[in-house]
């Protein structure tokens, strides 16, 4: 397969409008989408119009087979993707064509004045009350501007690529017009040009990157995205996707798997250059990627730390709000300077405690900007929005940030094998990791030496205890269904204590914890991973930031061995957990980035309230 790039230039006669969903100027009802200072059309709009055109061509080809007609099927679902089919394990049917996120006008707006539309009352023939619409209009009527974007695809040879270029041009010409209000004369396509070029992979080098030790067990992974990203949080079936700031390790592993294997759930390698990765993929552990400002020099990059839930806000001796850490306090509750401390759930976003914890832990503040993108399906015959098909995607801007992840090869014991895997990863990363998240973002990635955490850690055992802070979600409650929704604190403690005793082989005992849980489930996970279970039950994951204070019990050397294993390799699965370590039945394994921990963060000691300030309550 060779990757081809189709540079597409669409000449459109004004006015043209693709509506923006975010805030706009006062007095404007309908704002035009822009990329920077230039009008833009979303790549999904181009793809949708191609789908409708190709679907009609496919139907015509089947209905009227004739000598000389094109013999290759148009196959819009094959090239442009399709929803996962029911009864097929939710197997993804991803698009083979990859579209730029924004198709941007060559020239900036030429019009300052908006356009206006009114609605006429059919009974009176007069203007309907309140039916004046003020529309952002980047271009004058009959003014032609060129919108430029690109489509990429992995194709067999030049002949297939030429056929695809012709079909892209034909599909867009057949579309006739693009954007909103097409029936009112908006967005008429005048001309379409498609230029075909093979893509030559070239490493997107990051200046200042130090050399790699190919036989090391751990590496940093630096990611630069080409568009906004949306890594959707679990949601309750509504029509809005809210994005995480971080990129889970499972998403990055999936992007790598899509490049190196021939098909979904296949063990066959797609390229001999990647044989070493395929052979050891089960032992490849990738941890979540966290954002940092792009302005930081590469040599100074440190990976952010998820703030521990043991952090609280309370007044200091002068009455000003201050950040404390209560993980080391033996009482279950207490006062600081005679005031009840506020845990993170009570903090205001952007408030003093939030900013202080972000500064301490290296989190980016301000956080990456967010905006809403609204999409809807279109009825192909009538050209109007399909009923109940509108949804909103919250996207995270990537213009001013990098994302830092870690790759762990500790489960590959042979140094020569690790060296081959690292060399294969470098070859893989000559090209981007593709189709990440809801926006199908591409990430230019580079391997670097492992990033130090922003917060230093003490010895694995300090003052006879180990404070384990989750940096990613962990499956610590494999059978939570007997827990009470409220008032079950004693039972919850007992179950966590059993899990830590199991994971430590009896060498560590739980003293106290600061944790929250997330209920994870839904139809996709049910079909994709849990189809062999007798009954459907969601999972209860313990959230990143949760802190568990453990005391040594028994052999200190064995306890330290278990702690070192957790720190270096992540938490394993509790005994008897459904699915075990099989990724086909359990996505919450450490190789997917779950169960990452830091032990004995300096913060627990540095920010502990003094004995004079602390008043424990029994």
C-alpha positions in Angstrom: 0.0 0.0 0.0 1.1 3.5 -0.8 -0.3 6.6 0.9 -1.6 9.2 -1.6 -2.7 12.8 -0.9 -5.4 14.5 -3.0 -5.1 18.3 -2.9 -8.6 19.5 -3.7 -9.4 23.1 -4.7 -13.1 23.9 -4.8 -14.1 27.2 -6.5 -17.3 28.4 -4.9 -19.5 31.4 -5.9 -20.6 33.6 -3.0 -22.5 33.9 -0.8 -21.4 30.8 1.0 -22.0 29.8 4.6 -21.1 26.9 6.9 -22.4 27.9 10.3 -20.2 28.2 13.4 -21.6 26.9 16.7 -19.5 28.9 19.1 -20.0 32.5 20.3 -20.1 35.3 17.7 -20.5 39.0 17.4 -23.4 40.8 19.0 -26.2 41.3 16.5 -25.2 38.3 14.4 -27.7 35.4 14.4 -25.8 33.0 12.2 -22.0 33.2 12.2 -19.7 31.7 9.5 -17.2 29.1 10.4 -13.6 30.3 10.4 -10.1 28.9 10.8 -8.2 31.8 12.1 -9.2 34.9 10.0 -10.4 32.9 7.0 -13.7 31.3 6.2 -13.7 27.6 6.3 -15.8 24.5 5.4 -15.7 21.5 7.7 -14.2 18.3 6.3 -17.3 16.4 7.4 -19.4 18.6 5.0 -17.2 17.6 2.1 -17.3 13.9 3.1 -21.1 14.0 3.4 -21.6 15.5 0.0 -19.3 12.9 -1.5 -21.2 10.1 0.2 -24.5 11.3 -1.3 -23.1 11.7 -4.8 -21.3 8.3 -4.8 -24.4 6.6 -3.4 -26.4 7.9 -6.3 -23.7 6.9 -8.8 -23.6 3.4 -7.2 -27.4 3.1 -7.5 -27.4 4.3 -11.2 -24.5 1.9 -12.1 -26.5 -1.1 -10.7 -29.8 0.0 -12.2 -28.4 0.7 -15.7 -25.4 -1.5 -16.4 -24.1 -0.6 -19.8 -21.1 -1.3 -22.0 -18.4 1.2 -21.3 -19.7 2.2 -17.9 -17.4 2.1 -14.9 -17.0 -1.4 -13.7 -15.5 -0.7 -10.3 -18.1 -0.2 -7.5 -18.3 3.3 -6.0 -18.7 1.7 -2.5 -19.3 4.9 -0.5 -19.6 2.9 2.8 -16.2 1.2 2.2 -14.4 4.4 1.4 -16.3 6.8 3.7 -17.1 4.6 6.7 -20.3 3.2 8.2 -21.8 2.7 11.6 -20.8 -0.6 13.3 -23.3 -3.3 12.3 -25.4 -4.9 15.0 -24.6 -8.5 15.8 -21.0 -8.1 14.6 -19.3 -7.4 17.9 -19.4 -3.7 17.3 -16.6 -4.1 14.8 -15.6 -0.7 13.5 -16.1 0.1 9.8 -13.8 3.0 9.5 -13.4 5.3 6.5 -10.5 4.6 4.1 -10.4 8.3 3.1 -9.1 10.8 5.6 -10.2 14.4 5.3 -8.7 17.6 6.5 -10.6 19.0 9.5 -11.1 22.4 7.9 -11.1 23.3 4.2 -9.9 26.9 4.2 -10.6 29.8 1.8 -7.5 31.1 0.0 -8.5 34.7 0.7 -9.9 36.3 3.8 -13.4 37.8 4.0 -14.0 40.6 1.6 -17.3 41.8 3.1 -17.9 43.6 6.4 -21.7 43.9 6.2 -23.9 41.0 7.1 -26.8 39.7 4.9 -30.4 39.6 6.0 -33.3 37.2 5.5 -37.0 37.5 6.5 -39.9 35.2 6.6 -43.2 36.1 5.0 -46.5 35.3 6.7 -48.4 33.1 4.2 -51.8 34.5 5.3 -51.1 38.2 5.2 -48.1 38.4 2.8 -46.3 40.7 5.4 -43.1 40.0 7.2 -43.7 37.5 10.1 -43.1 39.0 13.5 -39.6 38.5 14.9 -38.5 36.6 11.7 -35.5 38.7 10.8 -32.2 36.8 10.5 -28.9 38.5 10.4 -26.3 36.3 8.7 -22.5 36.6 8.6 -21.5 36.8 5.0 -17.8 36.4 4.2 -18.1 37.0 0.5 -20.3 39.0 -1.9 -22.8 37.5 -4.2 -21.2 36.1 -7.4 -17.7 36.6 -5.9 -15.7 33.4 -6.4 -13.3 32.1 -3.8 -11.3 28.9 -3.6 -11.5 26.6 -0.6 -8.5 24.2 -0.3 -8.3 20.9 1.6 -6.8 17.5 1.3 -7.9 13.9 1.4 -5.5 11.0 2.1 -5.9 7.3 1.4 -3.8 4.1 1.4 -4.1 2.7 -2.1 -2.7 -0.2 -4.2 -1.1 1.7 -7.0 -1.1 4.8 -9.2 -4.0 3.5 -11.3 -6.3 3.1 -8.3 -5.2 6.6 -7.1 -6.0 8.1 -10.5 -9.5 6.5 -10.4 -10.0 7.9 -6.9 -9.0 11.4 -8.0 -11.5 11.3 -10.8 -14.2 10.1 -8.5 -13.6 12.8 -6.0 -13.8 15.4 -8.7 -17.0 13.9 -10.2 -18.6 13.6 -6.8 -18.0 17.2 -5.8 -19.1 18.5 -9.2 -22.3 16.5 -8.9 -22.9 18.0 -5.5 -23.5 21.3 -7.1 -23.3 23.5 -4.0 -22.0 23.3 -0.5 -23.0 24.6 2.9 -26.2 26.1 4.3 -29.1 27.6 2.4 -28.2 26.0 -0.9 -31.8 26.3 -2.1 -31.5 30.1 -1.7 -28.5 30.2 -4.0 -25.7 29.9 -1.5 -22.5 28.0 -2.0 -22.6 27.2 -5.8 -19.7 25.1 -7.0 -18.0 26.6 -10.1 -15.0 24.3 -10.5 -13.2 21.4 -8.8 -9.5 20.6 -9.2 -7.8 17.5 -7.8 -4.1 17.2 -7.7 -2.6 13.7 -6.8 0.7 13.2 -5.0 2.2 10.2 -3.2 3.0 10.9 0.4 6.7 10.3 1.3 7.0 9.6 5.0 9.3 12.0 6.8 10.0 12.1 10.5 8.5 15.2 12.1 11.6 15.9 14.2 11.4 17.9 17.3 14.4 20.1 17.7 16.6 19.4 20.7 15.6 15.8 21.3 18.4 13.8 23.0 19.6 10.5 21.6 17.9 7.2 22.6 19.2 4.2 24.4 17.5 1.5 22.2 17.8 -1.1 25.0 16.1 1.0 27.7 12.8 -0.2 29.1 10.9 3.1 29.1 10.5 6.0 26.6 8.7 9.2 26.3 6.2 9.8 23.5 5.7 13.4 22.4 2.5 14.1 20.3 1.6 17.0 18.1 -2.0 16.9 16.7 -3.0 18.4 13.4 -6.5 19.4 14.5 -8.7 19.7 17.6 -9.3 16.4 19.4 -12.3 14.9 21.2 -11.7 11.9 23.5 -15.3 11.5 24.6 -16.1 10.9 28.2 -18.8 8.3 29.0 -22.2 9.9 28.6 -25.8 8.9 29.3 -27.1 8.6 25.8 -27.5 12.3 25.1 -26.4 14.0 21.9 -23.4 15.8 23.3 -19.9 14.4 23.5 -17.7 16.0 26.1 -13.9 15.6 25.7 -11.2 14.7 28.1 -8.0 16.8 28.2 -5.8 13.7 28.2 -5.5 10.9 25.6 -5.8 7.4 27.1 -3.1 4.8 26.5 -5.8 2.5 25.0 -6.5 5.1 22.3 -2.8 5.3 21.4 -2.4 1.6 21.4 -5.5 1.3 19.1 -3.9 3.9 16.7 -0.7 1.8 16.6 -2.6 -1.4 16.2 -4.5 0.0 13.2 -1.2 0.8 11.5 0.6 -2.5 12.1 -2.1 -5.2 11.9 -4.0 -6.2 8.7 -7.5 -5.9 10.2 -9.5 -5.7 13.4 -8.4 -8.3 15.9 -5.9 -9.8 13.5 -2.5 -11.0 14.5 -1.1 -10.7 11.0 1.4 -7.9 10.4 0.6 -5.4 7.6 4.3 -4.4 7.0 7.5 -6.4 7.5 9.1 -3.3 9.1 6.7 -3.6 12.0 7.2 -7.4 12.7 9.0 -6.7 16.0 6.1 -4.6 17.3 3.5 -7.2 16.2 5.4 -10.0 17.9 5.6 -8.1 21.2 2.4 -6.0 21.0 0.8 -7.8 24.0 3.7 -6.6 26.1 3.7 -3.0 24.9 2.4 -0.7 27.6 1.4 2.8 26.7 0.4 5.4 29.4 -2.0 8.3 28.9 -0.8 11.5 27.2 -1.2 14.7 29.2 -1.0 18.3 27.8 1.8 20.7 28.4 2.4 24.2 26.8 4.1 23.9 23.4 6.4 26.8 24.4 8.4 24.6 26.8 11.8 23.5 25.4 12.0 19.7 24.7 14.9 19.2 27.0 12.9 20.7 29.9 9.7 18.7 29.4 8.4 17.0 32.5 5.2 14.9 32.5 2.4 16.4 34.6 1.0 14.6 37.6 -2.7 14.0 38.3 -3.4 16.0 41.5 -4.0 13.6 44.5 -7.5 13.7 46.0 -5.9 14.1 49.4 -5.3 17.8 48.6 -7.5 20.2 50.4 -8.0 24.0 50.6 -8.1 25.6 54.0 -7.0 28.9 55.6 -3.4 29.3 56.8 -2.4 31.1 60.0 -3.0 34.5 58.3 -6.5 33.6 57.1 -5.6 33.3 53.4 -6.7 30.1 51.6 -3.8 27.6 51.3 -3.3 24.1 49.8 -2.7 21.2 52.2 -2.4 17.5 51.9 -4.1 15.3 54.5 -3.0 11.9 53.3 -0.7 11.4 56.3 -3.2 12.4 59.0 -4.5 9.4 60.9 -7.9 10.7 61.8 -10.7 10.2 59.2 -11.7 13.9 59.5 -10.3 17.1 61.0 -10.1 20.9 61.0 -7.3 23.0 59.8 -6.9 26.3 61.7 -10.4 25.6 63.1 -11.9 25.5 59.6 -13.3 22.5 57.7 -11.0 21.8 54.7 -12.5 21.7 51.2 -11.7 18.8 49.0 -11.4 19.1 45.2 -15.1 18.4 44.6 -15.8 21.7 46.3 -13.2 23.8 44.5 -14.2 26.3 41.9 -12.7 25.7 38.4 -10.0 28.3 38.0 -10.1 29.2 41.6 -7.2 29.5 44.0 -7.0 25.9 45.0 -7.4 24.6 41.4 -4.6 26.9 40.2 -2.3 26.0 43.1 -2.8 22.3 42.6 -2.2 22.7 38.8 1.0 24.6 39.5 2.2 22.0 42.0 1.5 19.1 39.6 2.6 20.7 36.3 -0.9 20.8 34.7 -1.3 23.3 32.0 -3.1 26.5 33.1 -4.8 27.9 31.3 -6.0 24.5 30.2 -6.4 23.8 26.4 -9.2 25.9 25.0 -12.5 24.2 24.1 -15.3 24.8 21.6 -18.4 23.2 20.4 -18.9 21.8 16.9 -22.4 20.8 15.9 -23.2 18.3 13.2 -26.3 16.7 11.7 -27.1 14.1 9.2 -28.7 15.3 5.9 -31.6 13.6 4.1 -29.9 12.8 0.7 -33.1 13.2 -1.4 -34.5 16.4 0.2 -31.2 18.0 1.3 -32.6 18.9 4.7 -31.5 18.0 8.2 -32.5 14.5 9.2 -34.8 14.2 12.3 -33.2 13.3 15.6 -29.7 13.3 14.0 -28.1 16.4 15.4 -25.3 16.1 17.9 -22.6 18.3 19.4 -19.0 17.5 19.9 -16.8 19.4 22.4 -13.3 19.6 21.0 -10.1 20.5 22.6 -7.8 23.0 20.8 -4.3 21.6 20.1 -2.6 24.7 18.7 -0.7 25.7 21.8 0.0 22.4 23.5 1.9 19.2 23.2 0.8 15.9 24.7 3.3 13.7 26.7 2.8 9.9 27.0 5.1 7.1 28.1 5.9 3.8 26.5 6.9 0.9 28.8 8.8 -2.1 27.4 9.6 -3.7 30.8 7.6 -6.8 29.9 10.0 -7.5 27.0 12.9 -9.0 29.1 15.5 -9.5 26.2 17.4 -6.3 25.5 18.0 -7.2 21.8 14.2 -7.7 21.4 13.6 -4.3 23.0 16.1 -2.7 20.6 14.3 -4.2 17.6 10.9 -3.0 18.9 12.2 0.5 19.5 13.7 0.6 15.9 10.4 -0.6 14.5 8.5 2.1 16.6 10.8 4.8 15.1 10.0 3.5 11.6 6.3 3.5 12.4 6.4 7.0 13.7 7.9 8.3 10.5 4.2 8.6 9.6 1.5 10.0 11.8 -0.8 8.0 14.2 -4.1 8.4 12.5 -7.8 8.8 13.2 -7.6 9.5 17.0 -10.8 10.4 18.7 -14.1 11.7 17.4 -12.4 14.3 15.1 -10.1 11.6 13.5 -7.0 13.6 14.4 -3.6 12.7 13.2 -0.6 12.9 15.6 3.0 13.4 14.6 4.8 11.5 17.3 8.5 11.2 18.4 10.2 8.8 20.8 12.3 10.5 23.5 14.0 9.4 26.7 11.5 8.9 29.5 10.0 12.0 31.0 10.5 12.7 34.6 7.3 13.4 36.6 6.7 17.0 37.5 6.5 16.0 41.2 9.3 14.1 42.8 8.7 11.0 44.8 10.3 9.7 48.1 11.4 6.1 48.7 8.9 3.4 48.1 8.4 3.0 51.8 8.6 6.2 53.9 7.9 6.3 57.6 6.6 2.8 57.4 3.9 3.6 54.8 3.3 3.8 51.1 0.9 6.4 49.6 -0.2 5.1 46.2 -1.7 7.8 43.9 -3.5 6.6 40.8 -2.5 8.5 37.7 -5.0 6.7 35.5 -8.2 4.8 36.2 -7.9 1.4 37.7 -10.2 -1.6 38.1 -9.9 -2.1 41.9 -13.5 -3.2 42.5 -14.0 -6.2 40.1 -17.2 -7.3 41.8 -18.9 -4.1 43.2 -22.5 -5.1 42.7 -23.3 -5.6 46.4 -22.1 -2.1 47.3 -24.7 0.4 48.6 -25.1 3.5 46.6 -25.0 5.6 49.8 -23.8 4.9 53.3 -21.7 2.0 52.4 -18.3 3.4 53.6 -17.4 0.4 55.7 -18.2 -2.1 53.0 -16.3 0.0 50.4 -13.2 0.1 52.7 -13.4 -3.6 53.2 -13.4 -4.3 49.4 -10.6 -1.9 48.7 -8.6 -3.5 51.6 -9.2 -7.0 50.1 -8.0 -5.8 46.7 -4.8 -4.3 48.0 -4.1 -7.3 50.1 -4.5 -9.5 47.0 -2.4 -7.3 44.8 0.4 -7.1 47.4 0.3 -10.8 48.2 -0.6 -10.0 51.8 2.4 -7.7 52.4 0.5 -4.4 52.5 -2.6 -3.3 54.5 -4.9 -0.5 53.7 -5.0 2.3 56.4 -7.2 4.9 54.7 -8.1 6.2 51.2 -9.3 9.2 49.3 -11.1 8.1 46.2 -14.0 8.4 43.8 -15.4 6.0 41.4 -16.8 6.1 37.8 -19.5 3.8 36.5 -18.5 2.6 33.0 -20.6 0.7 30.6 -23.0 0.9 27.6 -23.9 -0.9 24.5 -20.5 -0.6 22.8 -18.6 -2.2 25.6 -21.3 -4.8 26.0 -21.0 -6.0 22.4 -17.3 -5.3 22.0 -15.8 -6.8 25.1 -18.5 -8.4 27.3 -20.6 -10.4 24.9 -19.5 -13.7 26.5 -20.9 -12.7 29.9 -24.1 -14.3 31.1 -25.5 -11.0 32.2 -24.6 -7.4 31.5 -23.2 -5.4 34.3 -21.3 -2.1 34.1 -17.8 -1.7 35.6 -16.9 0.5 38.5 -13.5 2.1 38.0 -11.5 4.0 40.6 -10.7 7.5 39.3 -7.2 8.9 38.7 -6.1 11.1 41.6 -7.3 8.5 44.2 -4.9 8.0 47.1 -4.5 4.8 49.1 -2.3 4.9 52.2 -0.8 1.4 52.8 1.1 0.0 55.8 3.8 -2.6 55.6 2.6 -6.0 56.9 5.2 -8.7 57.1 8.2 -9.0 54.8 9.5 -5.5 54.0 11.6 -6.7 51.0 8.6 -8.5 49.5 6.5 -5.4 50.1 9.0 -3.2 48.4 9.2 -5.6 45.5 5.5 -5.4 44.9 5.6 -1.5 45.2 8.4 -1.4 42.6 6.5 -3.6 40.3 3.4 -1.4 40.5 5.5 1.8 40.0 7.3 0.4 37.0 4.7 -1.7 35.3 1.3 -0.6 36.7 -1.3 -2.4 38.7 -2.3 -5.9 37.6 -5.8 -7.4 37.8 -7.2 -8.6 41.1 -7.6 -12.3 41.4 -10.9 -13.5 39.9 -11.6 -10.2 38.0 -13.8 -11.0 34.9 -11.7 -11.2 31.8 -8.4 -11.2 33.6 -5.5 -9.9 31.5 -7.2 -10.8 28.2 -7.7 -7.5 26.3 -10.5 -9.1 24.2 -12.7 -9.4 27.3 -11.2 -6.7 29.5 -10.0 -3.3 28.2 -8.9 -2.1 31.6 -5.5 -3.8 31.6 -2.2 -2.1 32.4 -1.0 -2.4 28.8 -3.8 0.0 27.9 -2.5 2.5 30.4 -4.9 1.7 33.2 -3.5 1.4 36.8 -0.6 3.7 36.4 0.6 4.9 39.8 3.1 7.1 41.6 4.1 6.2 45.1 5.0 8.6 48.0 4.7 11.9 46.2 6.7 14.6 47.9 3.4 16.6 48.1 2.1 14.4 50.8 4.9 15.5 53.2 5.5 19.0 51.9 1.9 20.1 52.2 0.9 18.2 55.3 -0.6 20.6 57.9 1.4 21.1 61.0 0.4 19.6 64.3 -0.6 23.1 65.6 -2.8 23.7 62.6 -4.5 20.2 62.5 -7.3 19.3 64.9 -8.3 15.7 64.3 -11.9 14.6 64.8 -12.7 11.0 65.9 
